[in-house]
Amino acid sequence: MDEAEKFREYAAECRRLAQKASAQDKAVLLEIAGAWIACAEEAECKAETMAKKT
């Protein structure tokens, strides 16, 4: 499993937890999920850049 996949799984877990959380916790968990998605996208860009260099 690559780094981006791990980050996307973390985001999915946050969204899953948010389904059962209070409104306040849900908002925080969804914000964290968004941050994990951003990390996944950045990791994918870095991986593409590294692949182009080789």
C-alpha positions, 0 to 999 in steps of 0.5 A, a space after each residue: 500500500 502506498 502513502 496516498 492509499 494510507 492517507 485515503 484510508 485515514 480519511 475514510 475512517 474519519 468519515 465513518 467515525 463522523 457518521 456516529 459522532 455529535 455535530 461538533 465532533 462530526 465537523 472536526 472529523 470531516 475537517 480532518 478527513 479533508 486534510 487527509 485527502 489533501 495529504 493523499 493528493 500531495 503524496 500522489 503529486 510527489 510520487 508522479 514527480 519522482 516517477 518522471 525523474 527516473 
